[in-house]
Amino acid sequence: MEHVIQFFRRRPVLRAASLLAGSLVWLVGFFLVPLAYLLAVSFAHRSPYGTIEWTFGLGNYSRAFQPLYLEIYWRSFWMALVTTSVCAVLGYPVAYTIALRASPRLRSTLLMLVVIPFWTSFLIRTYAWMVILRTEGLINSAARSLHLLHDPLRLLYTPSAVFIGLVYGELPFMILPIYAVLQKFDRSLLEAAQDLGAGRWRTFFRVTLPLSAPGFAAGAVLVFISSVGAFITPDLLGGARTMMVGNLIQNQFALVRDQPFGSAVAFLLTAVVLLMLLAGLRRAQRVTREMF
């Protein structure tokens, strides 16, 4: 055994390859191979009994562009975009306050409050929102006890409920990347801007905001991808009236047993999201260069 260890120590290339071998096996076996299988399934057909017929064609992809499914895609991207925008508006001030305004002791407490929701299952937290938003829930009960409402509001199983659930679930993914960037912020740049005559707001928009763009971009990517493919929140808080593309894919695999069509929709979603992310990242880099 010692001879083997000495052999790898004397050859750095072989040592690096041996360290990467485990990761490559894991990546290929549990990521690339399942993706390749689903890609092959997306060109197959569903048999009358719900199994896969290995007769290849483009019927699943052409079916995915029917008006019924285009409406679901549009709803998914629109809700994901609004969720990302709301999370950015709410998350940036929180991350800014924690990173640049709070004391070290208070900073740890605030970060813990941001991370605490991850200690509970997302499914349980979504069920909690169902209890809050339902007709006999906390909001309607409090409003009626204060004589603010005569009839309860219909909050559950609406697009608004889906927005609330998505924003609640994805907000930490916007706060933490922005905080990570702002925490490493060189505060001497703020002092230099103020010494040159820039006010507080001008310093923020010309120095702080551009330098925090990488954190904002990372947060936007995490929130958008998670929101556009969400299926638990729309299913529990929105019901059948607010179906998103994640619910469509889930139904094809779990209920309809049409794996080829579900695979085709999943790959189309992946391709569109990747193209949008590449375009967005290029746009963000261009804007950052223009600012400086």
N, C-alpha and C positions, 0 to 999 in steps of 0.2 A: 504494500500500500504506500509506503514511504517513497519507493522508487517511482510510482505513478505520480505522486504529488510533486516530486522534484522534476519529473519530466515536463509537467505542465508549467511549472515555475520558470523553467529555462526557455520556454517558447511562449511568449506573450500572446501571439496570434491564436495558438491552440487553446490557451487559457481563456481568452475572450470568447472564442467559439464555444467552448464547453459551458461557459456561464450563460450564453445566449441560447443554447440548445433547448433548455427546459422551457424558456419563454416562447421560443418558436414552435415547439411541439404543442404547447397550450394554445397559442394563437391559431395555428393551422387546424388543430383537432377540434377546438371548441368554438371557433369563430368563422374561419374561412370555409371549412368543409360544410357546416350547416348552411351558410349563405349560398354556397355553390349548389347544394341540394335544393334549396328553396328556389333558386334561379331556374334550375331545370324543371321543377314542379310548376313554375309560373307559365311554362310553355305547354304543359300537359292539359288534360281535360278531366272533368269530373264524370264518373260513371253514374248510371241511374241509382246505384246502391251507395253512393257517397265515397267510393274509392277513387284512386288515381288511375286513369288510363294514359299510358305512355305513348300517346299519339300527339306529336308536337305541332304547334301552330300559334298564331298571334291572336286567336279569338278572345283570350282573356284580356289582353291589353286594349283591343278595340272596344270591348264591352266596358272597360273602365272609364271610357270617355263619354258614356251616355249621360244625358242631362241630369238624371236622378243622382248620379254619383258626383257630377261636377258641382252640384249644389252643396253636397256634403264636403267636398274639398274646399270650396270657397268659404263655407262656414268655419271650417277648421283653421284655415290660414288667417281669416279675419279675427277670430277669437284669440288665436295665439299672438297675433300682432298687437291687439289691444291689451292683452295680458302682459306682454313684454313692455309696452309703453307705460302702463300703470305701475308695474314693478320698478321700472326705472325712475319714475317720478317719486314713488314712495321710498325706494331703497337707497337712492343716492344721498339724500339728506341724512338718513340713518347712518350709512357708512361714513359719511363726512364727519358727522358728530362724534362717532366712536373713535375714528382714527386721529382726528386733528383737534378736537375740542375737549374730549373727556380725559380725566386724569387716569393714570395707569391702573389704579384700583377700580375705578368706575368702569374703565374700558373692559376689564375682565368680566365684570358683572353683566354689562350690556351684551358682550359676545356670548356669554352663557345663555342669556335670554333669547338670542337669535338662534342658537343651536338647540335649545331645549325641545322644540317641536320634533326634531329628528329622533328623540328618545322614544317616541310613541309611533305605532304603526300608522301609516298614511291612511289606511282603510278605516281605522278607528277614528281618526280625526275627521274624515269625511262623514262618517256616521254622526259625529258630534254636530257637524254643521246641519245635517238633516234634522236633528232634534231642535236646533236653534231656529231654523227657517220654516219649519212646518207650521200649519195653521194654529196648532195649540202650543207652539214653541215659545222660546224665551222672548223673542222680539214682539210677537203679537200679544202674548200674555202681559208683558210689561206695558205696552201701549194701551191695551184695553183697561188695565188696572189704573192707569193715569188718566183715563177717559179721553185719550187722544184719538181713539178709533172706536167706531161702533161695530163695524164688521171687520173681521181679520183680513190682513193683506195676503194675497197669494204670492208667496216668495219662493216656495220650493217648486221644483220642476219647471223652472223658467231659465232663459239665458242669463239673467242677472245672477241667479244662484250659481250657475256654472262659472261665471266670471269671478264671483267671490271665492269659490273653492279653488280655482286655478291661481288667483293672485295670492291667496293665503298659503297654498302649497309651494308656490315657486318663488315667493319673495326672498327667502334666505339665499337662494341661488343667485340672486342679483346683489344682495348686500355683501356677501362674503368675498367675491372677486374684487369688487370695488374697494372694499376695506383693505384687502391684501396689497393693492397697488398704492392706496393713499397712506398706508402705514409706513411704506418705504420712501415716502415723499420727502425731498430735501427742503426743509422749511427756510433755509437761507434764500431760496429762490423767491419766496414770498416777501422776505425782508428786502431783497434787492429790488423787486418790483415796486414796493412802497417807497423805497429811497429814491426811485426814479420818478415818483410823482403819481403812480397809479393808485386809485382808490380801492376800497375793499371789493366792490363788485367787478371792477375792471380787472383786478388781479385774479379774481375767481374765474372769469370767462377767458382771460388770455393766458393764464398760467396753470391754475389748478385743474380746470376742466379738461384742457387738451392733454395734460400729463396723465390724467386718470382715464383717458380713452381706452387703453388696453383692458383695464378692469371692467369698464362698461361693456366693451365688445364681448369679453368672455362671459359676463353675466347675461347679456342679451342672447348669446348663442345657447347657453344652458337653459334659459327660461323658454325661448322660442321652441327649441327641439322638444323639450319635455311637454310643452303645452299643445303643440300641434299633434302629437301622438298620444295624448292622454285619453284614457277610456274609463277609468274608475270614476273620476269626478263628473264627466258628462252623464255617465250611466246612472249614478246615484242621485245627483243633484238636478240633472236636467231631464231625465226620463227619455222616453222615445222621441220627444219633440226636439231634442237638441243632440241628435246623433252627430258625432264627429268621425273623422277617418279612422281613429283608433278603435272606436266601437264597430265600424264597418269591418275592419280586418278581424277583430275578435269574433264577430258574429259569423263570418265566413269559415273560420276554423272550428269554433265551438258549437255553433247551432246549425248552420246550413250544411256544414261538412263539405264546403267547396274550397279545398285547399289550393288548387291552382289559381282560382280567381283572387283569393286572399293574398297569395304570394305575389301576384302581379300588382295588386294595389300597393302592397308593402314596398315593392321595388320602385314603383313610380313615385311614391312618397319620398323614399330615400333619395332618388335622383333629383327630384325637384328641390328638396331641402338642401342638398349639397350644392346645387347650382346657386341657390339664393344666398347661402352662406359665403361662397366664394365671391359672388358679386358684392355682398355687403362688406366683407373684409377688405376687398380692393378699394371700395368706396371710402371706408374708414381710413385706410392708409393714405389715400389721396387727400382727404380732408385734413388729416394730421400734418401732412407735409405743407399744405397751403397755409395752415395756421402758424407754422414756424418759418 
